[in-house]
Amino acid sequence: MRFVIIGGGPAGNQAATDAARLGVEVTLVERDIVGGAANLWDCIPSKAMIATGGGVSSLERIAGMGVMSTGGTVDLAVVRDRIAGITRHLEEANTNILTSQDVELVTGSARLVGPHRVVAETAEGEREFVADAILVSTGSRPRIPEWALLDADRVLTTRDAYPPKVLPEHLVVIGSGVTGVEFVHMFASLGSQVTLIVSREQVLPLKDPEVAAVLEADFSRRGVRLLKGARAVGIDRTEDGLTVRCDDGRVVAGSHALLAVGSIPNSDGLGLTEAGVEVDARGYVPINHHCQTNVPHIYAAGDLSGKLPLSSVASMQGRKIAEHVVGGHSVAHRHLNYDNAPSAIFTEPEIADVGLAEADAFAVGRKIRVTKVPFASSSRALIANDPRGFVKIISDPATGVVLGGSIVGQHAAELISVLAVAVTAGLRVADIVDSMLVHPTLSEALAEAAE
Ligand SMILES: Cc1cc2nc3c(=O)[nH]c(=O)nc-3n(C[C@H](O)[C@H](O)[C@H](O)COP(=O)(O)OP(=O)(O)OC[C@H]3O[C@@H](n4cnc5c(N)ncnc54)[C@H](O)[C@@H]3O)c2cc1C
C-alpha cells in the first residue's frame, strides 16, 4: 500500500505519521515546511505574538499584586527571532517524527496527473509517484478583496504581521471574526492604537452575545474603537498612512490596515478536476464522513475540505484518514463529529466553546438547562487578579448529559478540554460534579456550573 500526501500541515502531517505507524509506505510532499501554514503563518506565530502582548498586559495585573515594574516596551527584532525559533523547533520535531517512522519526505510542489499519479516539482527536477491512496491537504491562504490596495508596508495580511517592520501607530483591522479580534488584541497589547471595523452589531457575530459582550467591554477599556455596522469597501494611501472607506460613507484614517476577511482554499493548479475530483464553486473539495472525495481512494482534509478551519480538526481528519487507508475504521474507529470540535479565541480574556450553543438550541426549540458561574467567585481567579468572565454549561434537562458550553476567562482554551471530553464521551453534569478537582483552581468553576 503506497500513500502519497500533498501538503504537510496538521492534516497531512498527522495522516503521514499515523499511516506509517500502521505499516503503510508513505510519501509526503511539502513545498514549504513540515507543520504547514499552521506553524509558519497561522496558529503558532499568532499565539507567540499574543504571548508577547500578554506579557505587556500582565504588567497591569501584577501591579495589583504588588509587583512594581516600569517599561513594557517591545523589541520587535527579539519577537521576530523568537517566533522564527519556535517555528524552526517545531519543524525539526515534526520532521524527526516523520523520518523516524520512515516517511519519505519530498520538498517540492505537487499536483495530480491522474487518479493514481502525483508529480512533484523539486529542486532536483520532476518526480512521479504512483499511489494506491492519495491525500490532498494543501490548506488555504488569506482572502484579499479586490478593493484592498496592496502595499506590503501599510496594508497587511495575517502573513505579514509577525511582526511588521514597525509597530503600527494606528492599525485599522478589517474583519471582526476570530482572526480579526485576535489581531486587535495582539496589537492593542503591544501598544498600537486600534480601530476595528465590525460589519454587524457585535464582534464575533457567530458567537454567544454574552461572550462577545465581555470581549467588547475589554476592547473598550483598552481604548479600541469599534466601528459597527460598516463594511470596508476601499483603502486609499495618504501622505502619512491610509484611509479605509466604508459602505455607509464613513472613512477611518490609520497608519496601517490589516485584512482579516477569511481565507480561500489552495485547490488551484492541483490537477484535481483532471483526476476526476469534484471541486465546489468556492474551490473547496467536498468529502464524506471518511474524508473521501467523490473518487474513493483520494482523500481531502484540513482547510481544503471546507469543514471547520481549525488545526485540531485538520489533524483529527488526518488521524481518521490513516485508519481508513489501512482498511481500519475498526471497532475502535469513531466517525468524526465536527459539532464536537472545541474552539478558542486567544484574546484577553480568552474565549472557548464546544458543542451546542444556547442560541442554536433556542432556534430549534430544544429544551436545555443552562448554568452559569462567574469567575468573580473563583478563589484562583481572585488570586491571579483576573476575575473576568464565566463558565456556562449547557446540558439536557432530562438526562443531565453535557451538550456544550462556553468559557470566558483566563486559560479558557485549556479549561474547555474538560467540556470537550464530556461532550464527546456523552458524560453527564453529575460526572463532572463527582470528579475531585484540585483546589484552588479555575476548573472548580466548571464543577460549580455543573451542579
Ligand atoms: C491567523 C490565523 C491563526 C490561526 N490560529 C489557529 C489556532 O490558534 N488554532 C487552530 O486550531 N487553528 C488556527 N488557525 C487555523 C489553522 O491554521 C488551519 O485550520 C490549519 O492550518 C489547516 O491545516 P491544513 O492541514 O489544512 O494545512 P495548512 O496548515 O494550511 O498547510 C498546508 C500545507 O500545504 C502545503 N502545500 C500547498 N500546496 C501544495 C502543493 N501543491 N504541493 C506541496 N505542498 C503544498 C503548504 O505549503 C502548507 O504547508 C488559524 C488560522 C489563521 C489564518
Ligand as a Chemical Component Dictionary entry (heavy atoms), coordinates in Angstrom:
data_LIG
# 
_chem_comp.id                   LIG 
_chem_comp.type                 NON-POLYMER 
_chem_comp.pdbx_formal_charge   0 
_chem_comp.three_letter_code    LIG 
# 
loop_
_chem_comp_atom.comp_id 
_chem_comp_atom.atom_id 
_chem_comp_atom.alt_atom_id 
_chem_comp_atom.type_symbol 
_chem_comp_atom.charge 
_chem_comp_atom.model_Cartn_x 
_chem_comp_atom.model_Cartn_y 
_chem_comp_atom.model_Cartn_z 
_chem_comp_atom.pdbx_ordinal 
LIG C1  C1  C 0 -4.021 33.912 11.713 1  
LIG C2  C2  C 0 -4.551 32.530 11.930 2  
LIG C3  C3  C 0 -4.466 31.956 13.198 3  
LIG C4  C4  C 0 -4.957 30.675 13.410 4  
LIG N1  N1  N 0 -4.910 30.165 14.671 5  
LIG C5  C5  C 0 -5.410 28.928 14.920 6  
LIG C6  C6  C 0 -5.379 28.389 16.238 7  
LIG O1  O1  O 0 -4.919 29.031 17.178 8  
LIG N2  N2  N 0 -5.867 27.142 16.426 9  
LIG C7  C7  C 0 -6.385 26.393 15.395 10 
LIG O2  O2  O 0 -6.826 25.255 15.629 11 
LIG N3  N3  N 0 -6.436 26.888 14.141 12 
LIG C8  C8  C 0 -5.960 28.129 13.879 13 
LIG N4  N4  N 0 -5.986 28.635 12.590 14 
LIG C9  C9  C 0 -6.473 27.778 11.500 15 
LIG C10 C10 C 0 -5.383 26.760 11.109 16 
LIG O3  O3  O 0 -4.175 27.426 10.839 17 
LIG C11 C11 C 0 -5.801 25.953 9.867  18 
LIG O4  O4  O 0 -7.085 25.443 10.064 19 
LIG C12 C12 C 0 -4.817 24.805 9.642  20 
LIG O5  O5  O 0 -3.532 25.295 9.380  21 
LIG C13 C13 C 0 -5.279 23.952 8.457  22 
LIG O6  O6  O 0 -4.404 22.873 8.331  23 
LIG P1  P1  P 0 -4.183 22.130 6.949  24 
LIG O7  O7  O 0 -3.780 20.730 7.289  25 
LIG O8  O8  O 0 -5.327 22.350 6.053  26 
LIG O9  O9  O 0 -2.870 22.733 6.315  27 
LIG P2  P2  P 0 -2.025 24.131 6.370  28 
LIG O10 O10 O 0 -1.564 24.365 7.747  29 
LIG O11 O11 O 0 -2.843 25.147 5.679  30 
LIG O12 O12 O 0 -0.846 23.664 5.479  31 
LIG C14 C14 C 0 -0.995 23.269 4.139  32 
LIG C15 C15 C 0 0.374  22.944 3.585  33 
LIG O13 O13 O 0 0.246  22.505 2.242  34 
LIG C16 C16 C 0 1.368  22.977 1.524  35 
LIG N5  N5  N 0 1.032  22.996 0.116  36 
LIG C17 C17 C 0 0.055  23.714 -0.505 37 
LIG N6  N6  N 0 0.021  23.408 -1.822 38 
LIG C18 C18 C 0 0.993  22.495 -2.034 39 
LIG C19 C19 C 0 1.440  21.790 -3.170 40 
LIG N7  N7  N 0 0.875  21.963 -4.350 41 
LIG N8  N8  N 0 2.468  20.933 -3.024 42 
LIG C20 C20 C 0 3.071  20.724 -1.831 43 
LIG N9  N9  N 0 2.678  21.367 -0.702 44 
LIG C21 C21 C 0 1.644  22.232 -0.809 45 
LIG C22 C22 C 0 1.602  24.366 2.095  46 
LIG O14 O14 O 0 2.945  24.775 1.883  47 
LIG C23 C23 C 0 1.301  24.142 3.573  48 
LIG O15 O15 O 0 2.470  23.843 4.286  49 
LIG C24 C24 C 0 -5.526 29.927 12.347 50 
LIG C25 C25 C 0 -5.619 30.499 11.055 51 
LIG C26 C26 C 0 -5.138 31.789 10.865 52 
LIG C27 C27 C 0 -5.252 32.398 9.482  53 
# 
loop_
_chem_comp_bond.comp_id 
_chem_comp_bond.atom_id_1 
_chem_comp_bond.atom_id_2 
_chem_comp_bond.value_order 
_chem_comp_bond.pdbx_ordinal 
LIG C1  C2  SING 1  
LIG C2  C3  SING 2  
LIG C2  C26 DOUB 3  
LIG C3  C4  DOUB 4  
LIG C4  N1  SING 5  
LIG C4  C24 SING 6  
LIG N1  C5  DOUB 7  
LIG C5  C6  SING 8  
LIG C5  C8  SING 9  
LIG C6  O1  DOUB 10 
LIG C6  N2  SING 11 
LIG N2  C7  SING 12 
LIG C7  O2  DOUB 13 
LIG C7  N3  SING 14 
LIG N3  C8  DOUB 15 
LIG C8  N4  SING 16 
LIG N4  C9  SING 17 
LIG N4  C24 SING 18 
LIG C9  C10 SING 19 
LIG C10 O3  SING 20 
LIG C10 C11 SING 21 
LIG C11 O4  SING 22 
LIG C11 C12 SING 23 
LIG C12 O5  SING 24 
LIG C12 C13 SING 25 
LIG C13 O6  SING 26 
LIG O6  P1  SING 27 
LIG P1  O7  DOUB 28 
LIG P1  O8  SING 29 
LIG P1  O9  SING 30 
LIG O9  P2  SING 31 
LIG P2  O10 DOUB 32 
LIG P2  O11 SING 33 
LIG P2  O12 SING 34 
LIG O12 C14 SING 35 
LIG C14 C15 SING 36 
LIG C15 O13 SING 37 
LIG C15 C23 SING 38 
LIG O13 C16 SING 39 
LIG C16 N5  SING 40 
LIG C16 C22 SING 41 
LIG N5  C17 SING 42 
LIG N5  C21 SING 43 
LIG C17 N6  DOUB 44 
LIG N6  C18 SING 45 
LIG C18 C19 SING 46 
LIG C18 C21 DOUB 47 
LIG C19 N7  SING 48 
LIG C19 N8  DOUB 49 
LIG N8  C20 SING 50 
LIG C20 N9  DOUB 51 
LIG N9  C21 SING 52 
LIG C22 O14 SING 53 
LIG C22 C23 SING 54 
LIG C23 O15 SING 55 
LIG C24 C25 DOUB 56 
LIG C25 C26 SING 57 
LIG C26 C27 SING 58 
# 
